[in-house]
Amino acid sequence: MADHYEVLGLARDASEDQIKKAYRKLARELHPDVNPAADAEERFKLVTHAYEVLSDADSRRKYDMGDQDPFGAAGFGGFGDIFDTFFGGGGQRGPRSRAERGQDALIRVELDLSEAVFGVEKSVEVDTAVLCETCQGSCCRPGTSPAVCDICRGSGQIQRQVRSLLGNVVTSQPCGTCRGYGQVIPDPCLDCRGQGRVRARRKIDLNIPAGVEDGLRLQLAGQGEVGFAGGPSGDLYVDMAVKQHDVFGRQGDDLTCTVDVPLHDAVLGAMATIQTLDGEIEIQLEPGLQSGDVITIKGKGVNHLRHSGRGDLLITLHVKTPTKLDGKQKELFRSLAGLRKADKIELVKQTHGRFSSKRRG
């Protein structure tokens, strides 16, 4: 006969609390309901008998004095009671709800840059599960109702009692007739076939806030698929796909663009009118501007998504050198070159690896 202390993995001076904890741990691991191993049931019996002997002070004293079976044959009668004490009646559960939460859904919405900057309201159609209008999620044909399962009698569980020398062990598993619901649908709804939901195209109005960027995912709680048997809806996730603009780019919450400046305007300066996402604006071109100079227009960028205000519009200036000149124009440039003989072609010093440029705003 196996030593009871070895069965529980304890020393002979183990406390009552240590004995109790060791038994609970092993019993959970070895119970036939959760452990399919061939020897699990036999080991479970040994663990339980060892606990019965060692948990009682008088029987433990007798066992320590050499009595190998202080309980005798009658000692195994409490097997089921001990397991009930620790595991709540052999793990029996009540019927589960037929209604289940619906699945989440994911859609992709394309936006123009201006829609991302200022926000937009859009309507989209999605193919999803919606509540069955005929049965309103009850799964039953109108005028009928679910019936109590006559196999499990509404418990949702089928119990099986196993009798052994160590007492009675009660195991339970979901009822195969009602699938653990405790109820059956005698007359299913014909439109949803007893599902409580049907597939349909549904229109969803989206209020897309200003400032969203490409790749951002918005979550709309409760806008996903309706659950089985009219259960709560899942969530809808909306992925933003912002299309590239022909003129404007984006850096964070700033907009960027490039303006070609004729050579004479770069030299003499000028006022220029350009078209932005906000409409036409005038910008001042200072005399002597260089390619790479940046003009900053405050508050004409992207609306901030999480707080008020907007980013800036960054206008990069590019001096456009003429390539096709007539005779008179060439002569004028030769005259200018003669007047500016001090100007030389030379290398330019770099700042942190980049050509320096002026930023104006």
Secondary structure in CASP SS format (residue, H / E / C, confidence):
PFRMAT SS
TARGET T0000
AUTHOR 0000-0000-0000
METHOD secondary structure of the structure
MODEL  1
M C 1.00
A C 1.00
D C 1.00
H H 1.00
Y H 1.00
E H 1.00
V H 1.00
L H 1.00
G C 1.00
L C 1.00
A C 1.00
R C 1.00
D C 1.00
A C 1.00
S C 1.00
E H 1.00
D H 1.00
Q H 1.00
I H 1.00
K H 1.00
K H 1.00
A H 1.00
Y H 1.00
R H 1.00
K H 1.00
L H 1.00
A H 1.00
R H 1.00
E H 1.00
L H 1.00
H C 1.00
P C 1.00
D C 1.00
V C 1.00
N C 1.00
P C 1.00
A C 1.00
A C 1.00
D C 1.00
A H 1.00
E H 1.00
E H 1.00
R H 1.00
F H 1.00
K H 1.00
L H 1.00
V H 1.00
T H 1.00
H H 1.00
A H 1.00
Y H 1.00
E H 1.00
V H 1.00
L H 1.00
S H 1.00
D C 1.00
A H 1.00
D H 1.00
S H 1.00
R H 1.00
R H 1.00
K H 1.00
Y H 1.00
D H 1.00
M C 1.00
G C 1.00
D C 1.00
Q C 1.00
D C 1.00
P C 1.00
F C 1.00
G C 1.00
A H 1.00
A H 1.00
G H 1.00
F H 1.00
G H 1.00
G H 1.00
F H 1.00
G H 1.00
D H 1.00
I H 1.00
F H 1.00
D H 1.00
T H 1.00
F H 1.00
F H 1.00
G C 1.00
G C 1.00
G C 1.00
G C 1.00
Q C 1.00
R C 1.00
G C 1.00
P C 1.00
R C 1.00
S C 1.00
R C 1.00
A C 1.00
E C 1.00
R C 1.00
G C 1.00
Q C 1.00
D C 1.00
A E 1.00
L E 1.00
I E 1.00
R E 1.00
V E 1.00
E E 1.00
L E 1.00
D C 1.00
L H 1.00
S H 1.00
E H 1.00
A H 1.00
V H 1.00
F H 1.00
G C 1.00
V E 1.00
E E 1.00
K E 1.00
S E 1.00
V E 1.00
E E 1.00
V E 1.00
D E 1.00
T E 1.00
A E 1.00
V E 1.00
L E 1.00
C C 1.00
E C 1.00
T C 1.00
C C 1.00
Q C 1.00
G C 1.00
S C 1.00
C C 1.00
C E 1.00
R C 1.00
P C 1.00
G C 1.00
T C 1.00
S C 1.00
P C 1.00
A E 1.00
V E 1.00
C C 1.00
D C 1.00
I C 1.00
C C 1.00
R C 1.00
G C 1.00
S C 1.00
G C 1.00
Q E 1.00
I E 1.00
Q E 1.00
R E 1.00
Q E 1.00
V E 1.00
R E 1.00
S E 1.00
L C 1.00
L C 1.00
G E 1.00
N E 1.00
V E 1.00
V E 1.00
T E 1.00
S E 1.00
Q E 1.00
P E 1.00
C C 1.00
G C 1.00
T C 1.00
C C 1.00
R C 1.00
G C 1.00
Y C 1.00
G C 1.00
Q E 1.00
V E 1.00
I C 1.00
P C 1.00
D C 1.00
P E 1.00
C C 1.00
L C 1.00
D C 1.00
C C 1.00
R C 1.00
G C 1.00
Q C 1.00
G C 1.00
R E 1.00
V E 1.00
R E 1.00
A E 1.00
R E 1.00
R E 1.00
K E 1.00
I E 1.00
D E 1.00
L E 1.00
N E 1.00
I E 1.00
P C 1.00
A C 1.00
G C 1.00
V C 1.00
E C 1.00
D C 1.00
G C 1.00
L C 1.00
R E 1.00
L E 1.00
Q E 1.00
L E 1.00
A C 1.00
G C 1.00
Q C 1.00
G C 1.00
E C 1.00
V C 1.00
G C 1.00
F H 1.00
A H 1.00
G H 1.00
G C 1.00
P C 1.00
S C 1.00
G C 1.00
D C 1.00
L E 1.00
Y E 1.00
V E 1.00
D E 1.00
M E 1.00
A E 1.00
V E 1.00
K C 1.00
Q C 1.00
H C 1.00
D C 1.00
V C 1.00
F C 1.00
G E 1.00
R E 1.00
Q E 1.00
G C 1.00
D C 1.00
D E 1.00
L E 1.00
T E 1.00
C E 1.00
T E 1.00
V E 1.00
D E 1.00
V E 1.00
P E 1.00
L H 1.00
H H 1.00
D H 1.00
A H 1.00
V H 1.00
L H 1.00
G C 1.00
A E 1.00
M E 1.00
A E 1.00
T E 1.00
I E 1.00
Q E 1.00
T E 1.00
L C 1.00
D C 1.00
G E 1.00
E E 1.00
I E 1.00
E E 1.00
I E 1.00
Q E 1.00
L E 1.00
E C 1.00
P C 1.00
G C 1.00
L C 1.00
Q C 1.00
S C 1.00
G C 1.00
D C 1.00
V E 1.00
I E 1.00
T E 1.00
I E 1.00
K C 1.00
G C 1.00
K C 1.00
G C 1.00
V C 1.00
N E 1.00
H C 1.00
L C 1.00
R C 1.00
H C 1.00
S C 1.00
G C 1.00
R E 1.00
G C 1.00
D C 1.00
L E 1.00
L E 1.00
I E 1.00
T E 1.00
L E 1.00
H E 1.00
V E 1.00
K E 1.00
T C 1.00
P C 1.00
T C 1.00
K C 1.00
L C 1.00
D C 1.00
G H 1.00
K H 1.00
Q H 1.00
K H 1.00
E H 1.00
L H 1.00
F H 1.00
R H 1.00
S H 1.00
L H 1.00
A H 1.00
G H 1.00
L H 1.00
R C 1.00
K C 1.00
A C 1.00
D C 1.00
K C 1.00
I C 1.00
E C 1.00
L C 1.00
V C 1.00
K C 1.00
Q C 1.00
T E 1.00
H C 1.00
G C 1.00
R E 1.00
F C 1.00
S C 1.00
S C 1.00
K C 1.00
R E 1.00
R E 1.00
G C 1.00
END
